[in-house]
């Protein structure tokens, strides 16, 4: 309750509250009130107005009680307020001994600074006491106390683990039940500015990066909760939601700037980086922030799953925009493919020759990573192929992104391309051909080849190429199972179900299997001839109609040109059955025609 007395000779107003007090107790402890009374022109002044007092009426009431000699209990909850009030009211040792300022400083030194949790609580209360809490150097001292104690705990924990590893029978430590970053969760109560300053200081003092990563994750989960705008076009023009978007942008950019140093062995989880990038795109964060997150994801791309790279696009209300941010994913994969081989952690371990070997060797970590990434990209291509707004050029750029040696089998890419062609039936023939050209028919499984031979969505050139390589595969199998493709011995691993002989299969069974596959291949060729016959019939009827109406129609010319190519592909008369021996002239004839039809 406010201190008041019927014989009081001074009324002090603090905000909306008024206090009727005596002048002498206040003047004996507070230098500010003494100055105000001395500077007053009216010697009989009876009313003062204290504006800008940190803590308001609550702080003044406690300070006034202290001036009257009442025992004021200093606690974690009020020490920051009292310290700032003592600064504002000039209650220091120059005015009176054992004044409020020295009392609060003793409490801070004995109770607050040695404890991380107490320091965080007091620092949180300093947020409402600015700028006085900065003027008394309270904020920076609390931040340094938190950082110093955190590093001490880290060192103590490390020594404790070291001691318990040496005895023959280690004793379970009580400290092991408490994680060394327990205090990191308490930092979520701080505002963004104070949190950023704390993390920056603990990083500079050598706190482990995995602890910093967990602290950032906890803070992001709490601060970004409820700020993520799932559908920006529904809230377009709303000042409240624009304010939320601005807050989210500031938080994302700040957290991204506090992340540990970029590294392939970073302690930041891939799921967190992906969520942060999605939030950055939704909040229209700066290009620098997005680029930094994309590079971090690219460095660890071999650890990602499909959900991590399914990044929604910020459509800005455009219903015809793609669902996913393809450009961002292109940059992420490009970062992975262009990793610096001479970065800091590998520079002392590898020379130039070892880098080349590491990139090309099938058993190397680099090759293993790129195979994982190729499967990830194939799954991504299959997922985004369902988006009808995705342009063929963007899709082709994704399909052409990886080098030839990245994929051991092309079934995943073939499946994704087939889905895209089904969802986009009006794609141009040139784009259809370029997209299908990314598929290496030599690395398709037998099931994929069978499907491709009957797939009407594929260009005829690709179908013929698939049939040709299947024919070569069957011929090699009949000749003893040696996997030789154009003189490249064992360049590609033998796939199961390819028709090649095995040491566990008898020659008779192997020959029967080859004959069965040969019959299936002949059936496929027969189906292709039937398709060609249907095309010729359509050609005749279309020609008659076009001659009547538009003799010089461009459609007629292009159809005639394509049909002539189809006829050239299937007029292979000298090629003998697969089981027999083909002469050199027939092989040369086929190779020449293939050279003009399949690039």
C-alpha positions, 0 to 999 in steps of 0.5 A, spaced: 500 500 500 502 507 498 505 510 504 501 516 506 500 520 513 495 525 515 501 530 516 505 529 509 508 535 506 509 532 499 505 528 494 509 525 488 505 522 482 508 516 478 503 515 473 496 514 475 498 513 482 499 518 487 503 518 494 503 522 500 509 522 503 514 526 508 520 530 504 525 528 509 526 521 508 525 521 501 531 527 501 535 523 505 536 517 500 534 520 493 538 525 490 533 526 484 528 528 489 533 532 493 535 536 486 527 537 484 526 540 490 532 545 490 531 547 483 523 548 484 522 556 484 516 555 489 520 554 496 513 551 498 512 546 493 508 540 495 507 536 489 512 532 484 511 528 478 516 523 476 515 521 469 519 515 466 521 511 472 522 504 471 517 499 474 512 505 475 508 505 481 510 498 484 518 500 483 516 507 487 513 504 492 518 499 494 523 505 494 519 509 498 519 504 503 526 503 503 527 511 504 522 510 510 527 504 513 522 499 512 525 492 510 524 491 503 525 484 501 529 483 494 528 477 490 529 475 483 522 478 481 524 485 483 531 486 483 532 488 476 526 493 477 529 496 484 536 496 481 533 501 475 529 505 480 535 506 484 539 509 478 533 513 476 532 516 483 539 516 484 539 512 491 547 511 491 552 511 496 554 519 495 547 520 498 547 515 503 551 509 506 548 502 504 543 505 500 538 501 495 543 501 489 549 497 493 543 493 496 541 491 489 548 490 487 550 485 493 544 481 491 546 481 484 553 478 485 551 473 490 544 470 488 543 472 480 550 472 477 552 465 479 546 462 477 544 461 469 536 460 471 536 466 475 540 470 470 535 468 465 529 470 469 532 477 471 534 478 464 527 477 461 525 482 466 530 487 464 526 487 457 521 492 460 526 496 464 529 499 457 533 503 456 535 504 464 537 497 464 542 498 459 545 504 462 546 501 469 550 495 464 545 490 467 543 487 461 550 486 458 553 483 465 547 478 465 549 476 458 556 475 460 554 471 466 549 466 462 555 465 457 560 464 462 556 459 467 554 455 460 561 454 458 563 452 465 558 447 465 560 444 459 567 443 461 565 440 468 560 435 464 566 433 459 571 432 465 565 428 469 565 424 463 572 423 462 573 421 470 567 416 469 570 412 463 577 410 466 574 406 472 573 399 471 566 399 473 563 406 471 558 409 476 552 412 473 553 420 474 547 424 477 549 429 472 548 424 466 540 425 467 540 432 466 542 435 459 548 440 459 543 444 455 537 444 460 538 452 460 537 453 453 529 452 453 529 457 458 532 462 453 525 462 449 522 467 454 527 472 452 525 477 446 529 476 439 534 482 441 536 479 448 536 472 445 541 474 439 546 477 444 546 471 448 547 466 443 552 470 440 556 471 446 556 463 448 558 462 441 564 466 442 566 463 448 566 456 445 560 453 446 559 446 442 555 447 436 550 441 437 548 445 444 547 452 440 543 448 434 538 445 440 537 452 443 536 455 436 531 449 435 527 450 441 527 458 440 524 457 433 519 452 435 516 457 440 517 463 437 514 461 430 508 458 433 502 461 430 506 466 425 506 461 419 502 463 414 499 457 410 495 461 405 498 468 404 492 469 399 487 469 404 490 474 408 492 479 403 491 486 405 490 485 412 495 489 416 495 484 422 497 478 418 502 483 414 505 484 421 505 477 423 509 476 416 514 481 418 515 478 425 516 471 422 521 474 417 525 478 422 525 471 426 527 467 421 533 471 418 536 472 425 535 465 427 539 463 420 544 468 422 546 464 428 546 457 425 553 454 426 558 454 421 556 451 414 559 444 414 557 437 411 558 434 418 553 440 421 549 438 427 543 442 425 538 437 423 536 437 416 528 437 418 530 444 421 533 447 416 528 445 411 522 448 416 526 454 416 527 455 409 519 454 408 518 459 413 523 464 410 520 463 403 513 464 406 515 470 409 519 473 403 525 473 407 531 476 404 535 473 398 541 472 402 538 468 408 534 464 403 541 462 399 544 461 406 539 456 408 539 453 401 547 452 401 546 448 408 541 444 405 545 442 399 551 441 404 547 435 407 543 433 401 544 426 402 541 426 409 534 429 406 528 425 405 522 427 400 518 431 405 525 436 406 525 438 399 518 439 398 518 446 398 511 450 397 512 456 393 510 463 395 504 464 389 502 471 392 495 469 390 496 466 383 492 460 382 496 458 375 503 458 379 507 451 380 505 448 387 512 447 389 519 452 389 522 448 383 528 454 383 530 453 390 530 445 389 535 446 383 539 451 387 540 446 393 542 440 388 546 445 384 550 446 391 550 439 392 553 437 386 558 443 386 561 442 393 568 444 394 573 439 394 578 443 398 574 445 404 577 446 410 576 439 413 578 435 407 584 440 405 589 436 410 586 429 408 586 429 401 590 431 395 588 432 388 588 425 385 585 422 391 579 427 390 578 425 383 578 417 385 573 419 391 568 422 386 569 416 381 569 410 385 563 406 386 565 404 393 567 411 395 563 416 400 562 421 395 559 416 390 554 413 395 552 420 397 550 422 390 547 415 389 542 417 395 541 424 392 539 421 385 534 416 388 531 423 392 531 427 386 527 421 382 522 421 388 521 428 387 520 428 380 515 423 381 511 428 386 512 434 382 510 431 376 503 431 378 503 439 378 499 441 372 502 448 372 509 446 372 512 448 366 516 442 361 522 447 361 523 447 369 521 439 369 527 438 364 532 442 368 531 438 374 531 431 370 538 433 366 541 436 373 545 429 375 551 427 371 550 420 368 554 416 373 549 418 378 544 413 377 545 406 377 538 404 374 533 409 371 527 406 373 525 411 378 526 417 372 522 413 367 517 412 372 517 420 374 517 422 366 511 417 365 507 421 370 509 428 367 507 426 360 500 423 363 499 429 367 501 434 361 499 431 354 499 437 350 507 438 351 511 439 345 514 434 341 521 437 342 520 438 349 517 430 350 523 428 346 528 432 350 525 430 356 525 422 354 532 423 352 535 424 359 533 416 360 539 411 359 535 405 356 541 401 357 540 402 365 532 400 365 530 394 368 527 388 364 520 390 367 521 398 365 523 396 358 517 392 357 513 397 359 516 402 355 515 398 349 508 399 350 508 406 352 504 410 347 506 417 351 513 416 349 516 418 342 517 412 337 525 414 337 525 412 344 521 405 344 525 403 338 532 404 342 529 400 348 527 395 343 534 395 340 538 395 347 533 389 349 535 385 343 543 386 344 542 384 351 538 378 349 543 376 344 549 377 349 545 372 353 545 367 348 552 368 347 554 366 354 552 371 358 558 376 357 556 383 359 559 387 353 556 393 351 559 397 345 566 394 348 565 397 355 566 391 359 563 391 366 562 398 366 555 397 368 553 392 374 549 386 371 541 387 373 537 381 376 532 379 370 536 382 365 536 375 361 544 374 362 546 367 364 548 365 371 552 360 373 547 357 377 542 356 371 543 350 366 545 352 359 538 348 357 534 352 362 538 359 360 537 357 352 529 356 354 529 363 357 532 366 352 527 363 347 521 365 351 524 373 351 525 373 344 518 371 342 516 376 347 520 381 343 517 379 337 510 380 339 513 387 341 515 389 334 509 386 331 505 391 336 509 396 333 508 394 326 500 395 328 501 402 330 504 404 324 499 401 320 494 405 324 498 411 323 498 410 315 491 409 315 490 416 319 495 419 314 491 417 308 484 420 311 488 426 313 491 427 306 484 427 303 481 432 307 487 437 307 487 436 300 480 438 299 481 444 304 488 447 305 493 443 300 499 447 303 497 446 310 503 445 315 500 440 319 500 435 313 507 437 312 509 435 319 505 429 319 508 426 312 515 428 315 514 424 321 511 418 318 517 418 313 521 417 319 517 412 322 517 408 315 525 408 315 525 406 322 521 399 321 524 397 314 529 393 316 528 387 312 535 384 312 536 383 320 535 376 322 532 373 328 535 374 334 537 367 335 541 367 329 547 370 326 547 377 323 551 378 317 556 385 317 551 388 312 545 388 316 548 390 322 551 396 318 545 398 315 541 398 322 547 402 325 546 407 319 539 408 320 539 408 328 544 414 327 539 418 323 533 416 328 535 416 335 540 421 338 
